[in-house]
Amino acid sequence: MEPLTIGLAIAVATVIVLFSGVSVAIGLLLVATAFLWIFDGPRALTALPELFYAELNSFALLSIPMFIIMGAAIASTRAGPDLYEALERWLTRVPGGLVVSNLGACALFAAMSGSSPATCAAIGKMGIPEMRRRGYPAEVAAGSIAAGGTLGILIPPSVTMIVYGIATETSIGRLFLAGVMPGILLTGLFIAWAIFDTWRRGAATAALATARYSWRQKIEILPRVIPFLLIIAGVLVALYGGIATPSETAAVGALLCILAAVVIYRMFSVGELWLVLRDSTRESVMILFIIGAAGVFSFMLSSLFVTQSVAQWIAALDVNRWVLMAVINLFLLVAGFFLPPVAVILMSAPILLPIITSAGFDPYWFAVILTINMEIGLITPPVGLNLYVINGIAPDISLRQILVGSAPFVGCMILAIVILCLFPGLATWLPTAVMGTAL
């Protein structure tokens, strides 16, 4: 059987297995095992345990649970609501200031936690009721938080970027830097739309008339928020300055965030600390399990010459490189509708990287493009994790309303991809300026 035909059969089987309801990791292992058994015989399976272990035998992977603990420690406190409240007090007189403050809080909390669902939950619990109380439509309140939460996988430190770096053997520090300017760009587009939409709806006057804060009220909340922001800044400075490796900076950041949670928010209870560690362990094991399974899946594709054949077939296409990139974006967009970001990256990045580099695209720029596609998947059905998180927070707001509210922000993400295609330096300038030209 031809490798491309085998690849098509693998794709169909993978979709069927994943849609059956099994976990992503188990599904990938089942498909990989079945096809190796069919085409290479039972002896091919003897190498699978070693392959699974080898995929996880990397010191760089230690940064994943450490950053997750860091985010969980922050998410377990009132840091999210305090961040939201601080921005709301400072931005209340801006047209659409309440939506803007929610989006700003999402961006900053995303940088602190690195988790989109955690960002939605932490900011949405206060932001959605407050926006609705002040007259904002339910779809605007819910959609803005759902979209703002997606920034968690782009703005560093980002677990998604770490997974991409491990899957493609690219610099994690350089990937973090590549996400800074696009993250600011995307946040700016979100805020610009929020201001325009508020003005268009005529809701600005009502919002401004209901809130006034003194300078004392604006300043008194800052000491509860600034320590966490300083920790994040310190982690990034240590990482980009070459002071420590990603794993070391993540470990120190996790410890400092736990200490800040204990000191600032009086999280003295052993039970509360246990919940942070339990939830972090659960999420870390899930991601690492997917990484190990994806390594076995990639080995199966390579051993059956599917990866090589797909790369050769795409390389042989006589099309403009931007047409090629448009096709890749469409593929990533559709994949993001059905699979979580980590799974898409682990399954597609090793195959796509040689294709995009041979076409003359920068791998760090492509990481940003891929991540924004994954962000779109977080607020679009059928998976759309952020949609369900928001629906859980505000069950009286229907999924249709949340989708309507988040749709304009999907447009902002597509616009960001177009801007990055026109001006790739937005993603590549900062890594080059800080760390030099990539080898």
Secondary structure, 3 states (H helix, E strand, C coil): CCHHHHHHHHHHHHHHHHHCCCCHHHHHHHHHHHHHHHHHCHHHHHHHHHHHHHHHCCHHHHHHHHHHHHHHHHHCCCHHHHHHHHHHHHHCCCCCHHHHHHHHHHHHHHHHHCCHHHHHHHHHHHHHHHHHHCCCCHHHHHHHHHHHHHHHHCCCCCHHHHHHHHHHCCCHHHHHHHHHHHHHHHHHHHHHHHHHHHHHHCCHHHHHHCCCCCHHHHHHCHHHCHHHHHHHHHHHHHHHCCCCCHHHHHHHHHHHHHHHHHHHHCCCCHHHHHHHHHHHHHHHHHHHHHHHHHHHHHHHHHHCCHHHHHHHHHHHCCCCHHHHHHHHHHHHHHHHHHCCHHHHHHHHHHHHHHHHHHCCCCHHHHHHHHHHHHHHHHCCCCCCHHHHHHHHHCCCCCHHHHHHHHHHHHHHHHHHHHHHHHCCHHHHHHHHHHHCCCC
